[in-house]
């Protein structure tokens, strides 16, 4: 079974209830034999990573993993001598023992030798390319662990390409959690190889302290490119945490239009509508049709909360716009023919807020009227942005909500085995007093 294919596989208990998803495989090195698999790193509800002993795995196949009994829900902590395959082995450079040169590990196969006994059986490696063409790739090979030896050259960065490929399907929030679980140096290597837009999405899902740590590890030009890809309100929050001189320098390196939006947001208090809003809502004229509005909210890169409604204003149609006329919710657009003008179906009951409206008042409005966004206008009734429900949730939740260890639902934390008897907790590892 190749490990990269296990990433994202669903883990079930004997009763068929979903426990979580595999995020990595944990091995320990041995003196002469191939590394032995000791367990899986599984992400359970609440974005928490836990350890599942390989001895509790009864079946692997068909995109799913079956375990026996319940698992220990204590947060996973990597022990000395343990190595994560996806996070730490994929991308490593090895040398063939026959002297035929180096190769890069792209995947690792594990094999079961006895019930509860798994070890690394083969490595899928790629040799350096021999063609000068940028599209050419080097030849690949399946080798045993004994055919190669790992390099230990100081200062040689481990390629993050294979790890990124293994986690390519993860949502930004899940990738952010995966990134934060990596050792610091590896985390920076992976961040350095992520595309700008992907890294921007990931940073938006992290706490401000983690954002600053990763941004500090980037050179100024790359940092500015990533900030350009972030939502203006998230970029403003991040820049506000940086030393003043570096923040200003990054603003100068950003695209002028993006930098102007961020500078405007930095002028508002963080606990006001102006400090929470985004400056990139969908804005259309009153003469635009329902078909045009629906076409714009279909864009894949658009956040769901921003796609829930379109704003209608007089020209110009970039914040600060002409006079704000109102909003049209997408459900309302679905009730009218495609040629209907948006100006005739504006929601007349929704009043905008001003930029200095308190965050508490904005949250009250969203809750009272079951809204996912509320428009923000200036003293001249020009639209300057919208506050979305996710902005308010970020404000209301505690600062450490992304790493908060919520308890599992009762069905998972106190469930029953397939035979109706009480399932047994996996308590043989990582208990607080260090005993096994």
Secondary structure, DSSP 8 states (H G I E B T S, - for coil): -BHHHHTT-EEE-TTS-EEEEEEEEEEE--SSS--EEEEEEEEETTTEEEEEEGGGEEEEETTEEEESS----S-----TTEEEIIIIITT-EEEETTSS-EEEEEEEEEEEEETTEEEEEEEEEEE---SS-TT----EEEE-GGGEEE---TT-----HHHHHHTTTS-HHHHHHHHHHS-HHHHHHHHHHS-HHHHHHHHTTS-HHHHHHHHHTS-HHHHHHHHHHS-HHHHHHHHHTS-HHHHHHHHHHS-HHHHHHHHHHHTS-TTBHHHH-BS---EE-TT-BHHHHHHHHT-TTS-TTGGGEEEEESS--SSS-SBEEEEEEHHHHHTS-TT-BGGGS-BTT---EETTSBHHHHHHHHHHTT-SEEEEE-TTSBEEEEEEHHHHHHHHS-TTGGG------HHHHS-B-TTSSB-----SS--TTS--
